[in-house]
Amino acid sequence: MRANETLTLAQNAAVEGEERKSADAELYDEKTDPSPPTPTEELQDGVRQAEAMTQSWNRASLITLYVFITWNLSAYITSEFAEHSLIPVISIVANVMSACAYMVAAKVLNLWDRSWGYLGMLVLATLGLILSAACQNIYTYCAAQVFYSVGFIGIIFAIDVLTADTSHLKNRALAYAFTASPWAITAYAGPPISERFYDSNWRWGYGAFAIILPVVGLPMFAFLRYHRAQAVKKGFDTKREASGRTFLESVAYYVVEFDVLGIFLLCAGLVLFLLPFSLAQSAAETWRAPHIIAMLVIGIVCLIAFAVVERFVPRPFIPARLLSDRTVVGACGLCFSWQIAYYCWASYFSSFLQVVYGLSISTSGYIGSIYDVIAALWMFPIGYIIRRTGYFKPVLLVTVPLYILGEGLMIHFRKPGYSIGWIVFTQILIAFAGSSFTSVQQVAVLAAGKHNDAAALLALLGLFGYIGGAVGNSISGAVWTHTLPQALQANLPEEVLPDWESIYSDLEVQLSFPIGDPVRTAIQMAYAEAQSRMLIAGTAIMALALAFTLLMRNIKVSDINNVKGVVL
C-alpha cells in the first residue's frame, strides 16, 4: 500500500511538473539535452557516479528507486524484532560501533560506489541475524548484535545518502518522509511478531528475518547496478580504471583513506569511557575499583588522541571548514543533545509503564511506539512546510520548546495515581517535536555543504546522534543503579526488606505483587523517583538543544541546487 501511494504521488507530481514551467513549481528537474556534460572530475568517485546515474535515467527510473526504497525499508520490522532482547551493556557497545560505522560507510560510499556500499551493509546485517539464530553463548550473541547494528545502520545511512543524491534540497525533507513512512506499519507489527516467535522458537525468528532481509534488499542493489551500467553506456561516466598499486600499496592507501587509526581511537575511547557508567554499581567501592578507573582514564586518553590525530591526518573524517560552520555545529549539537535527553529515560520506559501503571507488555509496547507512528506521518507536513517556505529554522524554534514541554510534563505525571492518558499525551508532544528534529537536522547539515560533502555530513550527524544515544543510555543506567536500590530500601515494608535485591533485579518479581499491595506501592514509588531523576536530566540537557538551534543560520534552502539530473 505504501509503495502504491508513493508511486501515485510521484506520478501526479510529475504531471504537475510538465504542466507548470516555473522552476519553483516543478517537483522534478530534468535535463532535456541528450548529451549533457559529465560530472566534474574533482568529485569523489561515489559522488561522480551518483550524478552520472541521475543524469542518465528518466522520471520512471526515479519513481522506481523511491518505490524500492520504501519497499526496502519495510525491513525495519527486523529492527523491531532484533532489539527486543538487547541488554544495556551490549546496547552501548552496539551503539558505539554503529556510530563509528558511519565513518566507514561514508568513506565506502564516496570512494567506491553507492551500490556496493549498500550491499556490504546488507551482508553485515544478514550475518548478524544468522549469528543471532545460531548463537550458543553470550560472546556470539554480542558479536551478532554488533554485526547487525552496524549493518542495519549502514543500510539506512546508504539510503539517506541516495535520497540526498536524488532530491533537491528544498524537497529533501519530503524525500526523507517517504523513506521513513514504513515505520507507521512496522512500529506495531514488530512486537506481536517477536512475541509469536518467542513463544514458539526464537531462533526461527532470527532465521526468518535472515532470509527476508536480503530478499527485500537485493532488488534495489540490482536496480542501482543496472543504472550505473546505463550511465557508463550513455557516456555520462567511465568505468573505474585499475589503480596500478601493489597489494601492500593498496593496504597503505586505504589505511590512510579510511582513517583507520582515527576510527580505532574513537571506538575504543567511547566504549571504555561509557561502559563504566553501566557496569559500576551504586557502592562507592565499585567506582574505586582499578578496572573501572583504568577504563575511564584510557577512554578519555583515546578520545583526546582522536581529536589530535584528526587535526593532522592527511584524510580527516570531515574537512575542517565544515567543522567550523555554525550550522553544522548547531545541527550536530541538536542531534547529540536531544538523543541524550531521549535515552536518559526511554531505556526503562516499558518497565516503568508495566510497574507503575499496571499495563501489559503489548500495551506498553504500543505506547512506546507512538513516536514511530507519528514520526512516519508528521514528517510529510514538515517536509511540505520547508518546501513551501524555503526555510527550516522556524520549525525548530517551535518544536524544541514543545519537546521540553513534553518531557517536563512527564516529570509531573510519572507517579502512580495519574491517568495513563496524560503519559500518552506527553508521548504525542515528544513525537511531534522529535520527528521534526529528524527531518530538519538532515536538511540543515546538507545546506551547509556541497553534494561532494553529503555523505560525510550525514555521517557526522549520525555519529553525534549515536554517541548521544550511548551517553543517554549511560546516564540512564547510572541513575538506575544509584537510585532504585536506595529507594526500594527506603520504601519497602520491613518484612520484605531482606528481599530487596531480588525485587530490584527481576521485573517478574516486581509485577508479581498486585497493584494496591504495600510492596507494589513501594516499588512504584521507587520507580517514580528513578524516572523523575532521568527526566530531570533529560529536560535540563534539552536547554542545550535550544542553544544549538539558535546557533544555526537560517539558510534559504529553496535557493540551493547542488544535485544534477532527474531528481525529486
N, C-alpha and C positions, 0 to 999 in steps of 0.2 A: 504493500500500500504506500509506504513512504517513497519507494523508488518511482512508482507511477505518478505520485504527486509532484515529485521533483522534476520528472520529465515534462509533465504538463505545464508547470510553472515556467520552466526554461523555454519551452516551445512558444508559450504565449508571449514571453519577454522578447523572444527572437522576432516574432511577427511585429510586435510593437516597435522594435528597433528598425525594421525595414520601413515602417510607415513614417517614422519620425527621423528627420535628417539631422536634427540638432544633436551635437555631441553630448550635451548634458542629459538628454532624454534617452539616449541609446544605452542599453544594458550590455551589448556586445560591441567590441571594436574589432572589425575585420579588415584585413588588408586585401584590396582588390587587385593590386599589382601581382601578376603571376610569378614574378621573379624578384622579390624584394631582397635587399642586401642581407647577407648572412650576419649572424650576431658578431659583435665586436670581439677582437682577438684577446683583449685583456681580461675578459670574463673567465672565471674558473670553468673547468670542463663541464661540471654538472649543470651550472647555470647556463652556459652556452648551449648545451644540448637541450635544456628545457625551453629556451627561447626559440631554438630551431624547430622544436616539435610544435609549439603553439603557432608558429608562422606557417607550418606545412599542413596543418589539419583544417577542418571546416567546423561549422557550428554543430553539426550532428556528432562529430567526434568529441567536442567539448561537453555536450549534453551527456553522451555516453560515459565519459570519465566521471562526471558527478553522480550518475546512476551507480557506477561501480563503487565509487567512494562510499555512497550511502549504504549500498549492499554490504560492502566490506566491513563497515563499522557496526553492522549487526553482530559482529563477533565480540562486541563489548559485553555481551552476555557471559562470555568466557571470563571476563574480568570479575563480574559479579560473583561467579561461582568460585573462582580461584582464590579470591581474597577472603572468602568466608572463614577459613581456618587459619589465617595468618596470625602468628603470635607477635607481641610488640617488639621483642628484640630482633626477630627476623625481619619485621616490617621496617625497622630503622635501617638495617643493613641493605635491604632491597631498595629502599628509597634513596639511600646514598649512592648505590651502584647505578640506579636509574638516572640520578642526576648527572653522574659522570658519563653515562651512556649518551647523553645529549651531545656532549663534546665530540665523542667518536662519531656519532651518527651525522652530525653536521659536516665533519671532515669527509666522511664517505660520500655523502650526497653532493658535496661541492667538488671533490677531487675526481670522483669516478662517474657515477650515474645515479639518477633518482631511482630508477627501477631496480638496480642491483642492490642499492642500499635498503630499499623496501623489502626485497626478497630476503636479504640477510637477517633483518629483524623478524620477519615471518618465521624463518627457520629457528631462530633462538627461542621465540615464544612457543613454538611447537615442541621443541626439545624440552623446554621447561615443563610442559604439560605431560610429556611422555615420562620424564623422570619422576614427576609427582605421582603418576599412576603406578610406577614400578618401585617406588622407594620403600626400603625396609628399615631405615634408621633416620635419625634426625639430621645427620650430616647430608645425606642425599636430598632430604626434604629442603634443607637450607639452600643447597645448590640449585635445586629445581625452582625455588621461588625467585632466586636471583636471576636465573636464566629467563624465567617467564616475565618478571617485572621489566628487565632490560629490553626484552624482545617486544613486549606489548607497548611499552612507552615509545620504543623506536618506531613501531608501526604508526602510531598516532602522530609522532613527530614528522615522519616521512609524508604522511597525508597532509599535515599542516603546511609543509613546505610546498607540496604540489598545489595546494589551494592558493598559496601566495604566488606561485608561478602562473596560475591560470585565472587570476581575477585582478581587476583594478582596485586600487587602494580604497576608493570610496565605496566599493561593493564588497570589500574584504570581510566585514563583519557579517554580512548576509551569507557569504560563501561559507564562513565558519559555522553559521547557524545550520546550514544544510548538513555539514559533516557531523554536527552534534545531535541532529534530530533523532537518531535511533535510541538515544538514552530514554526517550519518553516511553518506549516499549520495554527495553531491556532492564530498566530500573526495577520493574515489578515482575519481570519474567525470571530473573536470576535466582532470587531467594527460593521460590517454590521448586524450581528445578534442582537446586542444590539440596533441598530438603528431601526430595524424592530419591536422589542418588545416595544421600547419606543413610536413608532408611533401608536401602537395598544393598548397594555395593558402591562405596565412594570411589574406588579405583576406576570403575567403569565410567564414572562421571568425568574424571580427568582424561581417560582414554577416548571417550566420545568427542570431547572438545579438541583433543589432539588430531582427530580426523576432520572435524567441522572447520577448524580454523584455516588450514591450508586449502580446503575445498572452496571456502568463501573468499580467501585472499588471493589465490593464484590467478584468477581471471584478470584482475587489474594489472598484475605483473605482465601477463601476456599482452594486454592492451597497450601498455607503455612500451614494451619491446617492439611491437608492431609499428607504432607511430615513430619510434626512434629510427627504425629502418626506413620508414617513408620519408622522414626528414633528410636522411642521407641520400636516398634515391632522387628526391626532388632538388637536391643541390643546396639545401639550407644549412647543411653541416657536412663534415667529412668524418670518415672513420678514424678512430683513435690510432695514432701511429705507435709503433714499438718504441720504447724509451731508449733502448740501446745500453741500458745499465746491466751490470752483472748482478748476480743474486745478492751478494754482500752489499753492493752499492744500493740496490733497491731497499734492502733492510734498513740501511743507514738513512736513506731518503725518507722512508715512511716513518721511522722513529722521530725524525725532526718534524715532518709534516703533520703527524698525528699528535705531536706534543706529548709523547708517552710519559716523560718524566713529570710534566705538569699534572697529567691525569692521575698518575700514581700518587703523587703528593696530596692532591685534593681528596681522592677517595680515602686514603689512609688517614689523613687528618680529620676528616668528617666522622668516619666510623669510630676512631679512637677517642675523639672528643665527645661525641654524643652518646655512645653506649653506656658509659659510667652512670649517666643520669637515670637510666632504666635499670641497670644492674645493681646499683647501690641501694641498700635498704635505709630505713629511717634512722637506725642507730648511728651515733657519731663514729663508733669504732670502724664501721664499714668504710666511711669516707677517708679514714686514716690508713686503710689497707694499702700495702705497697703497689698492688696491681692496679688499683683504681687511680692512685696518684700518678703512676707511670703512664697509664693510658691518657690521662688528661694532659700531662706535660708533653708527651710525644705528639699527641694530636695537635696541640697549639703550635709546636715547633714545625710540624709538617705544613700547617696552614700558612704560617709566616713564610716558610720556604717556598710554598707555591706562589705567593704574591711576588717574591723576589725573582723566582725563575721566570714567571710570565713577563716580567719587566725586561728581561734580557734575551729570551729565546728568539731565534730568527723567525719562527712562525707561531706567534702567540695565538691563543684561542680566539680572541677578538681584538681588532685594531684599537689602539689607544684613543684614536679620535672619536670612536663611538662610546668608549667608556667615560669620556668627559662630556658627552652630550646630556644635558639635563633631562631631556625627555626619556632617553634610555634609562638613566639613573632612576628617574621617577617611576617609570613603568615597572622596572625590575624591583624597586623598593616596595611598590604597592603589592606586587605579586608575592614577594617574600613576607611582608608583614601580615597580609590577610590570610595566607596559608598557615602561618604560625597561630594567628588568632583562631582560625577554624579548628585546627588539630589540637589546640590546647584542651578542648572539651569533647570533640567528636569521637575520640577513641573509646570512651566509656559511655557514650550516649545510649547505646542499645541496652546495656546492663542497667543504666540509670532508669530508663523507661520501664523496664521489667520489675525492678525492685521498688521504686518509689510510686509508680502509678499502677502496678499490677498488670501490665499489658503482656500479651503473649509474644512469642518470638516473631511470629509473622506480622502482627500488628506493629510491633516495634520497628520491624524492617520496613514496613510501608511508610511509617512516619519518617524514618531515616532516608527514604527515597524521594521525599517531597522535593528536595533540592534538585535531583537529577531530572525529574519530570518538568518542573517549572523552568529549569535552565534550558531544556530542549525546546521549549515553546517560546520563552521570553526573549531568547537571542534573536529571533526574527524581527520583533518590533525594534529592538536596539539597533540591529543592522539597518533597518529602514530609516530610523531617525538619523543615523550617521550618513546614510546615502543622501537623504533629503537636505540636511543642514550642512553637510561637509565637515562638521566638527565632532570631536569625541570627548573633549574635556568636560563640557557641561554635563554629560551623562554621569561622569564620576563625581562631580560636585554635588549631585543629588543622591547618588546611590551609596557613597561612602558613609555619610551620616545615617542613611537608612540601615546599613549593616550594623553600625554602632548601636542604633536604637534596638534592633533585633536581639543582639547579644545582651544589651543592658536589661531588657525586659526578661530575658531568660534567668538572670540573676534573681529577679524578684519572684518568678513563678516556679522556681526549682523545688520548692518544699512540698511535702505531701499536704493535701487538703485543697489544692487548687485544681480546677478542671483541666483535663488534658487538652482541651480546646485552646487554652492560652499558649501551651507549648507548640501546638500546631501553628498557631498564628505567628509566633516568633520564627518558626522554621520557614514560613512563607515569606516573611520580610527578608530573612537572610538569603533565601533562594533568589528572590528578585534582584537583590543587590549583588550577590556573589556571581551570578551568571552574567551580569553586566560587566563585572571586572574581567571575566574570562575573555569576552569579545574585545573590549576596549583596550586592554593592555597589549594584546597582539597587534592591533591596528597602530597603537602608539609607537611601539618599538620599530615597526616596519616603516612608519612615516619618517623616522629619523635617519634612515639609511637608504641605500640603493638596492636594486634587485640582487646584485652580487653579494650583499651582506645579509640577505634574508635568512638563510639557514643559520648563520652564526648568531644573528639577533634572536631568532626564535629559540635557539639552543640556550642562549644566555638567559632568556626569560624562563624557560623550563628548568634550567639549573637553579635559579633563585627560588622558583616555586617548590621544587622538590627538597631543597635544603630547608626552606621554610617549613615544609611538612615534617621533615625529620626533627627540626628544632621543636616544633609544636608537639610532636609525639614524645620527645624527651621531657619537655616541661610537664606534659600530662602525666607521664609515668612518674616523674619526681614528685609532683603534687599528690598523686595517688598513694605512693608508698610512704610519704611523710604525713599524710592527713588521715586516711581511712583507719589505720591501726589505732592511732591515739583516740580518734572519735569513737570507735567501737568500744574501746576500753573505758571511755568516759560515760557512755550511754547504756551499755548492756546491763541487764539485771544481774545481780550478784551470782545467782545460781548457774548462769551460763557463761560467766566471765572467763572461767578456765578454758572454754572452748573458742575463744575469740579468734585464734589463729586459723582454725578450720573454717570458721564463718567467713573470715577475711579472704581466704584463698579459693573458695568454692562458690560459684554463683548458684549451683543447685541447692546447696545447704541454705543459702540466703533466702531462696524462693520457697524452701520447704516450710517456712513459718508463715501462717496465713496473715493477711492484712488485718490489722487491729490487734494482733498479738503484741505484747510489750517488746518481745525480741525483734519482731519485724519493724516495729516503730523505731526502735533504737538503730537498726540497720538503715532505715530510711533517712533518719536524721544525720547519720554518718555520711551517707551518700550525698545528701543535700549540702553538707559542709564542704566535702571534697569538690563537688561540682561547682559550688559557689566560688571557690578559690581558682579553679580552672577558668571559669567565665570572667572573673575579675581580671585575671592575667590577660586573657584574650581581648577583652574590651579595652584595656589600657594600651595594648600593642596596636590596636586599630587607630590610635591617635597618630602613630607614625604613618599609617596609610593615608590619612588626611594631609599630612605634611608633604608626603611624596606626590600626592595628586596636585597640590598647589605648585610644586616644583616644575611640573611638565609645561611645555609650551603648548599653546592652543593652535596646533597646526591645522590648516585647512586642507584636508586630505583629498577633496574633490579637485584640487589644483595640481595634484601629483599624479604623473603617469609613468611608472617605472617598469612596465611589462610590455611585451610586444606580441603581435599576432592576434589570433582569435581567442579572446579571453572574456570572462564574465564581467 
